[in-house]
């Protein structure tokens, strides 16, 4: 396998794996802000993130992000926590247990559906193993 083939293979894996694609997009935006001391601080610094063509306010995710995920000092730690968070967010969003009212979030979720007959979405375990949120979700959903 040549270097070009390897890059193409990695691009194809990311393109066909919504969790990996979203994690990569977020990591690219957040790495320049390392170390990240708190969610409040990164929200103040960035205000929003972009996933695909969708701009999303970081503040809307505050109820779902645990303070014990911070600080984040390395790229490895960032990617590990983002990946777990994206996986949990996608599972939660597809579970229909949280009402999704934001059109951008609905569009992102729709783009992550993998059509497999008879397959149920994963049971949502929000940030399992990487923190537990003491912040109760706000009324109304995302």
N, CA, C and O atoms as CSV, one atom per row, in Angstrom:
chain,resi,resn,atom,element,x,y,z
A,1,UNK,N,N,0.847,-1.169,0.000
A,1,UNK,CA,C,0.000,0.000,0.000
A,1,UNK,C,C,0.895,1.235,0.000
A,1,UNK,O,O,1.774,1.374,0.850
A,2,UNK,N,N,0.666,2.118,-0.949
A,2,UNK,CA,C,1.460,3.341,-1.044
A,2,UNK,C,C,0.947,4.378,-0.046
A,2,UNK,O,O,-0.128,4.232,0.536
A,3,UNK,N,N,1.746,5.427,0.133
A,3,UNK,CA,C,1.350,6.508,1.026
A,3,UNK,C,C,0.039,7.149,0.567
A,3,UNK,O,O,-0.809,7.495,1.390
A,4,UNK,N,N,-0.121,7.304,-0.737
A,4,UNK,CA,C,-1.344,7.869,-1.308
A,4,UNK,C,C,-2.548,6.973,-1.037
A,4,UNK,O,O,-3.624,7.460,-0.691
A,5,UNK,N,N,-2.362,5.646,-1.197
A,5,UNK,CA,C,-3.445,4.703,-0.918
A,5,UNK,C,C,-3.857,4.750,0.547
A,5,UNK,O,O,-5.041,4.662,0.871
A,6,UNK,N,N,-2.859,4.893,1.442
A,6,UNK,CA,C,-3.145,4.954,2.869
A,6,UNK,C,C,-3.971,6.197,3.193
A,6,UNK,O,O,-4.933,6.122,3.958
A,7,UNK,N,N,-3.595,7.347,2.610
A,7,UNK,CA,C,-4.357,8.583,2.828
A,7,UNK,C,C,-5.776,8.425,2.318
A,7,UNK,O,O,-6.724,8.853,2.975
A,8,UNK,N,N,-5.930,7.817,1.158
A,8,UNK,CA,C,-7.254,7.596,0.586
A,8,UNK,C,C,-8.063,6.672,1.483
A,8,UNK,O,O,-9.252,6.902,1.705
A,9,UNK,N,N,-7.420,5.620,2.000
A,9,UNK,CA,C,-8.099,4.692,2.893
A,9,UNK,C,C,-8.577,5.418,4.150
A,9,UNK,O,O,-9.722,5.244,4.567
A,10,UNK,N,N,-7.713,6.223,4.753
A,10,UNK,CA,C,-8.100,6.973,5.951
A,10,UNK,C,C,-9.240,7.941,5.645
A,10,UNK,O,O,-10.171,8.072,6.439
A,11,UNK,N,N,-9.172,8.614,4.506
A,11,UNK,CA,C,-10.246,9.532,4.110
A,11,UNK,C,C,-11.571,8.793,3.945
A,11,UNK,O,O,-12.620,9.285,4.359
A,12,UNK,N,N,-11.516,7.608,3.338
A,12,UNK,CA,C,-12.740,6.823,3.135
A,12,UNK,C,C,-13.339,6.357,4.458
A,12,UNK,O,O,-14.557,6.382,4.638
A,13,UNK,N,N,-12.475,5.931,5.385
A,13,UNK,CA,C,-12.972,5.496,6.691
A,13,UNK,C,C,-13.658,6.653,7.401
A,13,UNK,O,O,-14.748,6.485,7.948
A,14,UNK,N,N,-13.031,7.825,7.398
A,14,UNK,CA,C,-13.607,8.995,8.055
A,14,UNK,C,C,-14.893,9.423,7.359
A,14,UNK,O,O,-15.884,9.740,8.017
A,15,UNK,N,N,-14.875,9.432,6.043
A,15,UNK,CA,C,-16.052,9.843,5.275
A,15,UNK,C,C,-17.250,8.942,5.549
A,15,UNK,O,O,-18.389,9.409,5.568
A,16,UNK,N,N,-17.001,7.660,5.760
A,16,UNK,CA,C,-18.078,6.691,5.937
A,16,UNK,C,C,-18.391,6.368,7.390
A,16,UNK,O,O,-19.203,5.487,7.669
A,17,UNK,N,N,-17.756,7.070,8.312
A,17,UNK,CA,C,-18.012,6.866,9.733
A,17,UNK,C,C,-18.385,8.214,10.338
A,17,UNK,O,O,-17.505,9.020,10.638
A,18,UNK,N,N,-19.691,8.468,10.521
A,18,UNK,CA,C,-20.123,9.777,11.004
A,18,UNK,C,C,-19.474,10.194,12.318
A,18,UNK,O,O,-19.131,11.363,12.493
A,19,UNK,N,N,-19.303,9.255,13.241
A,19,UNK,CA,C,-18.679,9.595,14.517
A,19,UNK,C,C,-17.242,10.070,14.301
A,19,UNK,O,O,-16.826,11.069,14.888
A,20,UNK,N,N,-16.497,9.374,13.478
A,20,UNK,CA,C,-15.107,9.764,13.206
A,20,UNK,C,C,-15.049,11.102,12.485
A,20,UNK,O,O,-14.191,11.934,12.782
A,21,UNK,N,N,-15.948,11.310,11.552
A,21,UNK,CA,C,-15.968,12.563,10.786
A,21,UNK,C,C,-16.249,13.761,11.699
A,21,UNK,O,O,-15.565,14.781,11.620
A,22,UNK,N,N,-17.253,13.630,12.559
A,22,UNK,CA,C,-17.607,14.724,13.465
A,22,UNK,C,C,-16.495,14.946,14.486
A,22,UNK,O,O,-16.149,16.088,14.786
A,23,UNK,N,N,-15.937,13.866,15.020
A,23,UNK,CA,C,-14.831,13.984,15.974
A,23,UNK,C,C,-13.656,14.713,15.339
A,23,UNK,O,O,-13.060,15.585,15.971
A,24,UNK,N,N,-13.313,14.374,14.104
A,24,UNK,CA,C,-12.213,15.037,13.399
A,24,UNK,C,C,-12.509,16.521,13.201
A,24,UNK,O,O,-11.646,17.365,13.444
A,25,UNK,N,N,-13.722,16.841,12.763
A,25,UNK,CA,C,-14.083,18.250,12.554
A,25,UNK,C,C,-13.952,19.049,13.845
A,25,UNK,O,O,-13.407,20.153,13.840
A,26,UNK,N,N,-14.444,18.502,14.940
A,26,UNK,CA,C,-14.375,19.197,16.219
A,26,UNK,C,C,-12.937,19.307,16.715
A,26,UNK,O,O,-12.519,20.360,17.197
A,27,UNK,N,N,-12.183,18.214,16.595
A,27,UNK,CA,C,-10.787,18.227,17.060
A,27,UNK,C,C,-9.975,19.268,16.297
A,27,UNK,O,O,-9.146,19.955,16.895
A,28,UNK,N,N,-10.193,19.396,15.006
A,28,UNK,CA,C,-9.465,20.402,14.216
A,28,UNK,C,C,-9.743,21.817,14.718
A,28,UNK,O,O,-8.861,22.675,14.679
A,29,UNK,N,N,-10.955,22.061,15.185
A,29,UNK,CA,C,-11.318,23.392,15.673
A,29,UNK,C,C,-10.817,23.646,17.094
A,29,UNK,O,O,-10.543,24.789,17.459
A,30,UNK,N,N,-10.697,22.598,17.887
A,30,UNK,CA,C,-10.367,22.756,19.300
A,30,UNK,C,C,-8.880,22.656,19.619
A,30,UNK,O,O,-8.442,23.191,20.638
A,31,UNK,N,N,-8.088,21.983,18.775
A,31,UNK,CA,C,-6.679,21.760,19.120
A,31,UNK,C,C,-5.898,23.044,19.320
A,31,UNK,O,O,-4.991,23.083,20.152
A,32,UNK,N,N,-6.219,24.082,18.594
A,32,UNK,CA,C,-5.477,25.337,18.750
A,32,UNK,C,C,-5.791,26.028,20.077
A,32,UNK,O,O,-5.130,26.999,20.443
A,33,UNK,N,N,-6.797,25.532,20.793
A,33,UNK,CA,C,-7.183,26.116,22.082
A,33,UNK,C,C,-6.639,25.330,23.272
A,33,UNK,O,O,-6.923,25.669,24.421
A,34,UNK,N,N,-5.858,24.279,23.002
A,34,UNK,CA,C,-5.280,23.486,24.093
A,34,UNK,C,C,-4.265,24.323,24.865
A,34,UNK,O,O,-3.566,25.132,24.255
A,35,UNK,N,N,-4.160,24.162,26.155
A,35,UNK,CA,C,-5.005,23.338,27.018
A,35,UNK,C,C,-6.370,23.977,27.214
A,35,UNK,O,O,-6.505,25.201,27.219
A,36,UNK,N,N,-7.375,23.133,27.374
A,36,UNK,CA,C,-8.742,23.596,27.605
A,36,UNK,C,C,-9.036,23.352,29.085
A,36,UNK,O,O,-9.126,22.210,29.536
A,37,UNK,N,N,-9.182,24.433,29.818
A,37,UNK,CA,C,-9.332,24.337,31.275
A,37,UNK,C,C,-10.754,24.025,31.724
A,37,UNK,O,O,-10.951,23.373,32.750
A,38,UNK,N,N,-11.751,24.485,30.961
A,38,UNK,CA,C,-13.143,24.238,31.352
A,38,UNK,C,C,-14.045,24.434,30.142
A,38,UNK,O,O,-13.660,25.067,29.158
A,39,UNK,N,N,-15.248,23.882,30.229
A,39,UNK,CA,C,-16.207,24.063,29.147
A,39,UNK,C,C,-16.634,25.520,29.056
A,39,UNK,O,O,-16.790,26.061,27.961
A,40,UNK,N,N,-16.824,26.154,30.210
A,40,UNK,CA,C,-17.194,27.575,30.198
A,40,UNK,C,C,-16.137,28.405,29.483
A,40,UNK,O,O,-16.465,29.307,28.712
A,41,UNK,N,N,-14.883,28.104,29.736
A,41,UNK,CA,C,-13.781,28.873,29.138
A,41,UNK,C,C,-13.739,28.694,27.612
A,41,UNK,O,O,-13.589,29.671,26.878
A,42,UNK,N,N,-13.870,27.453,27.140
A,42,UNK,CA,C,-13.818,27.222,25.692
A,42,UNK,C,C,-15.061,27.809,25.022
A,42,UNK,O,O,-14.995,28.243,23.872
A,43,UNK,N,N,-16.186,27.824,25.727
A,43,UNK,CA,C,-17.401,28.439,25.200
A,43,UNK,C,C,-17.195,29.942,25.038
A,43,UNK,O,O,-17.610,30.526,24.037
A,44,UNK,N,N,-16.550,30.569,26.027
A,44,UNK,CA,C,-16.238,31.996,25.936
A,44,UNK,C,C,-15.287,32.287,24.779
A,44,UNK,O,O,-15.464,33.267,24.057
A,45,UNK,N,N,-14.278,31.434,24.606
A,45,UNK,CA,C,-13.257,31.646,23.577
A,45,UNK,C,C,-13.802,31.429,22.170
A,45,UNK,O,O,-13.521,32.219,21.268
A,46,UNK,N,N,-14.572,30.373,21.979
A,46,UNK,CA,C,-15.012,29.994,20.637
A,46,UNK,C,C,-16.451,30.402,20.324
A,46,UNK,O,O,-16.751,30.846,19.216
A,47,UNK,N,N,-17.321,30.252,21.290
A,47,UNK,CA,C,-18.721,30.586,21.080
A,47,UNK,C,C,-19.488,29.516,20.322
A,47,UNK,O,O,-20.589,29.136,20.718
A,48,UNK,N,N,-18.907,29.032,19.235
A,48,UNK,CA,C,-19.595,28.037,18.415
A,48,UNK,C,C,-18.586,27.137,17.721
A,48,UNK,O,O,-17.398,27.446,17.632
A,49,UNK,N,N,-19.094,26.022,17.237
A,49,UNK,CA,C,-18.310,25.099,16.418
A,49,UNK,C,C,-19.068,24.879,15.118
A,49,UNK,O,O,-20.262,25.167,15.023
A,50,UNK,N,N,-18.367,24.371,14.127
A,50,UNK,CA,C,-18.979,24.086,12.835
A,50,UNK,C,C,-18.864,22.591,12.571
A,50,UNK,O,O,-17.782,22.008,12.646
A,51,UNK,N,N,-20.003,21.989,12.262
A,51,UNK,CA,C,-20.041,20.589,11.843
A,51,UNK,C,C,-20.714,20.569,10.490
A,51,UNK,O,O,-21.890,20.911,10.362
A,52,UNK,N,N,-19.961,20.167,9.480
A,52,UNK,CA,C,-20.477,20.260,8.112
A,52,UNK,C,C,-20.671,21.725,7.781
A,52,UNK,O,O,-19.733,22.515,7.883
A,53,UNK,N,N,-21.868,22.092,7.389
A,53,UNK,CA,C,-22.180,23.504,7.123
A,53,UNK,C,C,-22.976,24.120,8.266
A,53,UNK,O,O,-23.538,25.205,8.113
A,54,UNK,N,N,-23.031,23.450,9.396
A,54,UNK,CA,C,-23.867,23.892,10.505
A,54,UNK,C,C,-23.038,24.528,11.620
A,54,UNK,O,O,-22.086,23.931,12.123
A,55,UNK,N,N,-23.416,25.737,11.990
A,55,UNK,CA,C,-22.802,26.426,13.133
A,55,UNK,C,C,-23.645,26.129,14.363
A,55,UNK,O,O,-24.855,26.356,14.375
A,56,UNK,N,N,-22.982,25.616,15.401
A,56,UNK,CA,C,-23.692,25.264,16.621
A,56,UNK,C,C,-23.086,25.996,17.812
A,56,UNK,O,O,-21.872,25.973,18.015
A,57,UNK,N,N,-23.926,26.631,18.582
A,57,UNK,CA,C,-23.489,27.306,19.796
A,57,UNK,C,C,-23.016,26.264,20.807
A,57,UNK,O,O,-23.720,25.291,21.078
A,58,UNK,N,N,-21.834,26.469,21.356
A,58,UNK,CA,C,-21.357,25.540,22.380
A,58,UNK,C,C,-22.227,25.586,23.623
A,58,UNK,O,O,-22.362,24.577,24.315
A,59,UNK,N,N,-22.811,26.719,23.918
A,59,UNK,CA,C,-23.633,26.873,25.118
A,59,UNK,C,C,-24.796,25.886,25.147
A,59,UNK,O,O,-25.217,25.469,26.226
A,60,UNK,N,N,-25.324,25.504,23.985
A,60,UNK,CA,C,-26.460,24.582,23.964
A,60,UNK,C,C,-26.094,23.186,24.471
A,60,UNK,O,O,-26.970,22.404,24.841
A,61,UNK,N,N,-24.794,22.879,24.485
A,61,UNK,CA,C,-24.347,21.559,24.934
A,61,UNK,C,C,-23.948,21.539,26.410
A,61,UNK,O,O,-23.647,20.479,26.959
A,62,UNK,N,N,-23.945,22.691,27.042
A,62,UNK,CA,C,-23.495,22.810,28.427
A,62,UNK,C,C,-24.149,21.821,29.388
A,62,UNK,O,O,-23.444,21.252,30.222
A,63,UNK,N,N,-25.457,21.586,29.315
A,63,UNK,CA,C,-26.065,20.641,30.261
A,63,UNK,C,C,-25.579,19.202,30.097
A,63,UNK,O,O,-25.774,18.377,30.989
A,64,UNK,N,N,-24.954,18.901,28.975
A,64,UNK,CA,C,-24.560,17.534,28.676
A,64,UNK,C,C,-23.054,17.291,28.837
A,64,UNK,O,O,-22.582,16.174,28.628
A,65,UNK,N,N,-22.308,18.323,29.204
A,65,UNK,CA,C,-20.856,18.206,29.318
A,65,UNK,C,C,-20.467,18.317,30.789
A,65,UNK,O,O,-20.731,19.329,31.439
A,66,UNK,N,N,-19.848,17.280,31.295
A,66,UNK,CA,C,-19.466,17.219,32.696
A,66,UNK,C,C,-18.199,18.026,32.966
A,66,UNK,O,O,-17.272,18.037,32.157
A,67,UNK,N,N,-18.173,18.693,34.103
A,67,UNK,CA,C,-16.992,19.456,34.503
A,67,UNK,C,C,-15.779,18.564,34.757
A,67,UNK,O,O,-14.641,19.022,34.658
A,68,UNK,N,N,-16.017,17.292,35.085
A,68,UNK,CA,C,-14.870,16.426,35.369
A,68,UNK,C,C,-14.156,15.927,34.106
A,68,UNK,O,O,-13.216,15.138,34.200
A,69,UNK,N,N,-14.590,16.376,32.941
A,69,UNK,CA,C,-13.864,16.089,31.699
A,69,UNK,C,C,-12.654,17.014,31.534
A,69,UNK,O,O,-11.806,16.789,30.671
A,70,UNK,N,N,-12.583,18.045,32.359
A,70,UNK,CA,C,-11.565,19.077,32.233
A,70,UNK,C,C,-10.624,19.047,33.417
A,70,UNK,O,O,-11.011,18.639,34.512
A,71,UNK,N,N,-9.389,19.476,33.206
A,71,UNK,CA,C,-8.818,20.090,32.011
A,71,UNK,C,C,-8.429,19.052,30.957
A,71,UNK,O,O,-8.300,17.862,31.243
A,72,UNK,N,N,-8.249,19.538,29.744
A,72,UNK,CA,C,-7.772,18.715,28.628
A,72,UNK,C,C,-6.453,19.337,28.179
A,72,UNK,O,O,-6.416,20.473,27.706
A,73,UNK,N,N,-5.370,18.572,28.335
A,73,UNK,CA,C,-4.044,19.119,28.046
A,73,UNK,C,C,-3.425,18.630,26.742
A,73,UNK,O,O,-2.561,19.304,26.181
A,74,UNK,N,N,-3.852,17.463,26.248
A,74,UNK,CA,C,-3.189,16.897,25.070
A,74,UNK,C,C,-4.178,16.596,23.952
A,74,UNK,O,O,-5.382,16.489,24.186
A,75,UNK,N,N,-3.664,16.463,22.749
A,75,UNK,CA,C,-4.491,16.107,21.598
A,75,UNK,C,C,-5.100,14.729,21.807
A,75,UNK,O,O,-6.266,14.510,21.479
A,76,UNK,N,N,-4.325,13.803,22.347
A,76,UNK,CA,C,-4.846,12.457,22.594
A,76,UNK,C,C,-6.019,12.459,23.544
A,76,UNK,O,O,-7.021,11.785,23.303
A,77,UNK,N,N,-5.902,13.216,24.628
A,77,UNK,CA,C,-6.987,13.320,25.598
A,77,UNK,C,C,-8.212,13.992,24.964
A,77,UNK,O,O,-9.348,13.579,25.198
A,78,UNK,N,N,-7.965,15.026,24.164
A,78,UNK,CA,C,-9.046,15.725,23.467
A,78,UNK,C,C,-9.805,14.774,22.551
A,78,UNK,O,O,-11.034,14.720,22.595
A,79,UNK,N,N,-9.093,14.034,21.732
A,79,UNK,CA,C,-9.734,13.123,20.776
A,79,UNK,C,C,-10.485,12.013,21.503
A,79,UNK,O,O,-11.595,11.655,21.109
A,80,UNK,N,N,-9.893,11.473,22.552
A,80,UNK,CA,C,-10.548,10.411,23.319
A,80,UNK,C,C,-11.878,10.903,23.911
A,80,UNK,O,O,-12.895,10.215,23.828
A,81,UNK,N,N,-11.854,12.093,24.503
A,81,UNK,CA,C,-13.061,12.626,25.125
A,81,UNK,C,C,-14.082,13.084,24.085
A,81,UNK,O,O,-15.284,12.891,24.269
A,82,UNK,N,N,-13.614,13.686,23.002
A,82,UNK,CA,C,-14.535,14.071,21.924
A,82,UNK,C,C,-15.210,12.849,21.310
A,82,UNK,O,O,-16.418,12.848,21.077
A,83,UNK,N,N,-14.427,11.821,21.054
A,83,UNK,CA,C,-14.971,10.609,20.436
A,83,UNK,C,C,-16.057,9.994,21.312
A,83,UNK,O,O,-17.118,9.617,20.816
A,84,UNK,N,N,-15.793,9.891,22.609
A,84,UNK,CA,C,-16.794,9.340,23.531
A,84,UNK,C,C,-18.028,10.245,23.575
A,84,UNK,O,O,-19.159,9.760,23.602
A,85,UNK,N,N,-17.806,11.549,23.582
A,85,UNK,CA,C,-18.914,12.492,23.621
A,85,UNK,C,C,-19.755,12.458,22.362
A,85,UNK,O,O,-20.984,12.494,22.431
A,86,UNK,N,N,-19.105,12.390,21.214
A,86,UNK,CA,C,-19.838,12.329,19.942
A,86,UNK,C,C,-20.629,11.028,19.858
A,86,UNK,O,O,-21.786,11.028,19.438
A,87,UNK,N,N,-20.007,9.925,20.255
A,87,UNK,CA,C,-20.705,8.640,20.240
A,87,UNK,C,C,-21.945,8.699,21.128
A,87,UNK,O,O,-23.022,8.261,20.724
A,88,UNK,N,N,-21.796,9.238,22.331
A,88,UNK,CA,C,-22.927,9.344,23.249
A,88,UNK,C,C,-23.989,10.294,22.728
A,88,UNK,O,O,-25.184,10.015,22.836
A,89,UNK,N,N,-23.559,11.420,22.163
A,89,UNK,CA,C,-24.513,12.401,21.639
A,89,UNK,C,C,-25.317,11.822,20.482
A,89,UNK,O,O,-26.528,12.028,20.400
A,90,UNK,N,N,-24.651,11.101,19.591
A,90,UNK,CA,C,-25.367,10.491,18.468
A,90,UNK,C,C,-26.360,9.439,18.959
A,90,UNK,O,O,-27.490,9.376,18.476
A,91,UNK,N,N,-25.937,8.614,19.919
A,91,UNK,CA,C,-26.839,7.601,20.462
A,91,UNK,C,C,-28.029,8.253,21.153
A,91,UNK,O,O,-29.168,7.814,20.988
A,92,UNK,N,N,-27.765,9.292,21.921
A,92,UNK,CA,C,-28.837,9.993,22.620
A,92,UNK,C,C,-29.790,10.659,21.623
A,92,UNK,O,O,-31.009,10.589,21.778
A,93,UNK,N,N,-29.233,11.295,20.617
A,93,UNK,CA,C,-30.051,11.954,19.607
A,93,UNK,C,C,-30.916,10.998,18.819
A,93,UNK,O,O,-32.051,11.322,18.469
A,94,UNK,N,N,-30.389,9.827,18.539
A,94,UNK,CA,C,-31.151,8.828,17.779
A,94,UNK,C,C,-32.127,8.046,18.660
A,94,UNK,O,O,-33.003,7.349,18.148
A,95,UNK,N,N,-31.980,8.158,19.979
A,95,UNK,CA,C,-32.840,7.385,20.882
A,95,UNK,C,C,-34.228,7.988,21.037
A,95,UNK,O,O,-35.152,7.315,21.494
A,96,UNK,N,N,-34.376,9.232,20.665
A,96,UNK,CA,C,-35.636,9.967,20.769
A,96,UNK,C,C,-36.039,10.250,22.215
A,96,UNK,O,O,-37.176,10.650,22.469
A,97,UNK,N,N,-35.121,10.049,23.170
A,97,UNK,CA,C,-35.441,10.351,24.567
A,97,UNK,C,C,-35.248,11.835,24.875
A,97,UNK,O,O,-35.716,12.324,25.903
A,98,UNK,N,N,-34.560,12.550,23.987
A,98,UNK,CA,C,-34.382,13.994,24.117
A,98,UNK,C,C,-34.996,14.630,22.878
A,98,UNK,O,O,-34.627,14.273,21.759
A,99,UNK,N,N,-35.925,15.563,23.055
A,99,UNK,CA,C,-36.515,16.207,21.878
A,99,UNK,C,C,-35.478,17.067,21.152
A,99,UNK,O,O,-34.824,17.908,21.769
A,100,UNK,N,N,-35.332,16.857,19.864
A,100,UNK,CA,C,-34.375,17.608,19.056
A,100,UNK,C,C,-35.160,18.656,18.276
A,100,UNK,O,O,-35.879,18.332,17.331
A,101,UNK,N,N,-35.015,19.909,18.681
A,101,UNK,CA,C,-35.765,20.989,18.043
A,101,UNK,C,C,-34.890,21.876,17.166
A,101,UNK,O,O,-35.404,22.579,16.296
A,102,UNK,N,N,-33.591,21.853,17.378
A,102,UNK,CA,C,-32.683,22.691,16.589
A,102,UNK,C,C,-32.541,22.094,15.189
A,102,UNK,O,O,-32.128,20.942,15.057
A,103,UNK,N,N,-32.876,22.859,14.134
A,103,UNK,CA,C,-32.817,22.320,12.767
A,103,UNK,C,C,-31.425,21.831,12.361
A,103,UNK,O,O,-31.305,20.850,11.629
A,104,UNK,N,N,-30.385,22.501,12.827
A,104,UNK,CA,C,-29.021,22.068,12.481
A,104,UNK,C,C,-28.699,20.732,13.133
A,104,UNK,O,O,-28.122,19.851,12.494
A,105,UNK,N,N,-29.067,20.577,14.397
A,105,UNK,CA,C,-28.818,19.307,15.083
A,105,UNK,C,C,-29.615,18.195,14.409
A,105,UNK,O,O,-29.107,17.089,14.227
A,106,UNK,N,N,-30.857,18.481,14.040
A,106,UNK,CA,C,-31.675,17.478,13.337
A,106,UNK,C,C,-31.024,17.063,12.016
A,106,UNK,O,O,-31.007,15.882,11.668
A,107,UNK,N,N,-30.496,18.034,11.294
A,107,UNK,CA,C,-29.846,17.749,10.017
A,107,UNK,C,C,-28.586,16.906,10.207
A,107,UNK,O,O,-28.337,15.967,9.451
A,108,UNK,N,N,-27.800,17.248,11.218
A,108,UNK,CA,C,-26.582,16.471,11.503
A,108,UNK,C,C,-26.953,15.043,11.862
A,108,UNK,O,O,-26.343,14.096,11.365
A,109,UNK,N,N,-27.952,14.882,12.722
A,109,UNK,CA,C,-28.391,13.532,13.093
A,109,UNK,C,C,-28.870,12.752,11.878
A,109,UNK,O,O,-28.557,11.570,11.733
A,110,UNK,N,N,-29.624,13.403,11.010
A,110,UNK,CA,C,-30.124,12.729,9.808
A,110,UNK,C,C,-28.972,12.263,8.923
A,110,UNK,O,O,-29.066,11.219,8.277
A,111,UNK,N,N,-27.890,13.030,8.894
A,111,UNK,CA,C,-26.743,12.657,8.053
A,111,UNK,C,C,-25.932,11.523,8.651
A,111,UNK,O,O,-25.047,10.980,7.989
A,112,UNK,N,N,-26.222,11.152,9.904
A,112,UNK,CA,C,-25.449,10.092,10.546
A,112,UNK,C,C,-26.175,8.759,10.577
A,112,UNK,O,O,-25.648,7.775,11.097
A,113,UNK,N,N,-27.366,8.719,10.034
A,113,UNK,CA,C,-28.128,7.471,10.037
A,113,UNK,C,C,-27.485,6.495,9.062
A,113,UNK,O,O,-27.279,6.801,7.888
A,114,UNK,N,N,-27.177,5.321,9.578
A,114,UNK,CA,C,-26.621,4.254,8.755
A,114,UNK,C,C,-27.752,3.285,8.435
A,114,UNK,O,O,-28.197,2.551,9.317
A,115,UNK,N,N,-28.229,3.267,7.184
A,115,UNK,CA,C,-29.379,2.408,6.877
A,115,UNK,C,C,-29.030,0.923,6.930
A,115,UNK,O,O,-28.392,0.384,6.026
A,116,UNK,N,N,-29.464,0.278,8.008
A,116,UNK,CA,C,-29.299,-1.164,8.158
A,116,UNK,C,C,-30.623,-1.709,8.678
A,116,UNK,O,O,-31.006,-1.422,9.812
A,117,UNK,N,N,-31.316,-2.479,7.876
A,117,UNK,CA,C,-32.618,-2.987,8.304
A,117,UNK,C,C,-32.519,-3.781,9.601
A,117,UNK,O,O,-31.630,-4.615,9.773
A,118,UNK,N,N,-33.450,-3.504,10.507
A,118,UNK,CA,C,-33.515,-4.258,11.746
A,118,UNK,C,C,-32.523,-3.841,12.806
A,118,UNK,O,O,-32.523,-4.415,13.895
A,119,UNK,N,N,-31.682,-2.870,12.532
A,119,UNK,CA,C,-30.674,-2.454,13.514
A,119,UNK,C,C,-31.232,-1.332,14.378
A,119,UNK,O,O,-31.753,-0.340,13.867
A,120,UNK,N,N,-31.119,-1.498,15.676
A,120,UNK,CA,C,-31.554,-0.474,16.613
A,120,UNK,C,C,-30.371,0.394,16.985
A,120,UNK,O,O,-29.241,-0.090,17.038
A,121,UNK,N,N,-30.616,1.695,17.249
A,121,UNK,CA,C,-29.533,2.556,17.714
A,121,UNK,C,C,-28.992,2.050,19.045
A,121,UNK,O,O,-29.710,1.406,19.809
A,122,UNK,N,N,-27.736,2.339,19.317
A,122,UNK,CA,C,-27.107,1.942,20.564
A,122,UNK,C,C,-27.818,2.592,21.744
A,122,UNK,O,O,-28.339,3.702,21.631
A,123,UNK,N,N,-27.836,1.904,22.858
A,123,UNK,CA,C,-28.413,2.467,24.073
A,123,UNK,C,C,-27.563,3.651,24.498
A,123,UNK,O,O,-26.342,3.530,24.598
A,124,UNK,N,N,-28.186,4.790,24.751
A,124,UNK,CA,C,-27.399,5.963,25.114
A,124,UNK,C,C,-26.802,5.851,26.510
A,124,UNK,O,O,-27.518,5.625,27.486
A,125,UNK,N,N,-25.499,6.008,26.597
A,125,UNK,CA,C,-24.805,6.081,27.870
A,125,UNK,C,C,-23.959,7.334,27.766
A,125,UNK,O,O,-22.853,7.295,27.228
A,126,UNK,N,N,-24.463,8.435,28.269
A,126,UNK,CA,C,-23.838,9.727,28.065
A,126,UNK,C,C,-22.517,9.797,28.810
A,126,UNK,O,O,-22.476,9.711,30.037
A,127,UNK,N,N,-21.442,9.952,28.056
A,127,UNK,CA,C,-20.088,10.111,28.569
A,127,UNK,C,C,-19.693,9.017,29.548
A,127,UNK,O,O,-18.973,9.280,30.511
A,128,UNK,N,N,-20.153,7.796,29.313
A,128,UNK,CA,C,-19.827,6.690,30.200
A,128,UNK,C,C,-18.323,6.499,30.261
A,128,UNK,O,O,-17.645,6.433,29.235
A,129,UNK,N,N,-17.827,6.414,31.453
A,129,UNK,CA,C,-16.404,6.156,31.633
A,129,UNK,C,C,-15.530,7.386,31.545
A,129,UNK,O,O,-14.354,7.322,31.904
A,130,UNK,N,N,-16.059,8.501,31.082
A,130,UNK,CA,C,-15.230,9.707,30.991
A,130,UNK,C,C,-15.847,10.864,31.758
A,130,UNK,O,O,-15.435,12.010,31.583
A,131,UNK,N,N,-16.819,10.583,32.598
A,131,UNK,CA,C,-17.396,11.652,33.415
A,131,UNK,C,C,-18.886,11.493,33.541
A,131,UNK,O,O,-19.533,10.814,32.744
A,132,UNK,N,N,-19.410,12.123,34.547
A,132,UNK,CA,C,-20.857,12.118,34.726
A,132,UNK,C,C,-21.287,13.543,35.009
A,132,UNK,O,O,-20.684,14.242,35.824
A,133,UNK,N,N,-22.319,13.953,34.337
A,133,UNK,CA,C,-22.752,15.344,34.448
A,133,UNK,C,C,-23.617,15.568,35.679
A,133,UNK,O,O,-24.558,14.816,35.934
A,134,UNK,N,N,-23.295,16.596,36.429
A,134,UNK,CA,C,-24.118,16.997,37.548
A,134,UNK,C,C,-25.145,18.032,37.108
A,134,UNK,O,O,-26.022,18.419,37.880
A,135,UNK,N,N,-25.028,18.474,35.867
A,135,UNK,CA,C,-25.943,19.484,35.327
A,135,UNK,C,C,-27.142,18.783,34.712
A,135,UNK,O,O,-26.979,18.050,33.736
A,136,UNK,N,N,-28.358,18.985,35.257
A,136,UNK,CA,C,-29.519,18.345,34.626
A,136,UNK,C,C,-29.820,18.981,33.286
A,136,UNK,O,O,-29.628,20.186,33.128
A,137,UNK,N,N,-30.294,18.195,32.296
A,137,UNK,CA,C,-30.626,18.760,30.993
A,137,UNK,C,C,-31.697,19.830,31.127
A,137,UNK,O,O,-32.594,19.722,31.964
A,138,UNK,N,N,-31.599,20.861,30.301
A,138,UNK,CA,C,-32.595,21.921,30.277
A,138,UNK,C,C,-33.859,21.382,29.635
A,138,UNK,O,O,-33.816,20.436,28.850
A,139,UNK,N,N,-34.971,21.984,29.971
A,139,UNK,CA,C,-36.244,21.611,29.366
A,139,UNK,C,C,-36.217,21.974,27.876
A,139,UNK,O,O,-35.642,22.994,27.498
A,140,UNK,N,N,-36.822,21.162,27.051
A,140,UNK,CA,C,-36.974,21.498,25.648
A,140,UNK,C,C,-36.022,20.792,24.725
A,140,UNK,O,O,-36.258,20.785,23.517
A,141,UNK,N,N,-34.956,20.196,25.222
A,141,UNK,CA,C,-34.015,19.460,24.372
A,141,UNK,C,C,-33.100,20.353,23.597
A,141,UNK,O,O,-32.975,21.542,23.893
A,142,UNK,N,N,-32.455,19.787,22.603
A,142,UNK,CA,C,-31.480,20.521,21.788
A,142,UNK,C,C,-32.134,21.106,20.573
A,142,UNK,O,O,-31.469,21.759,19.769
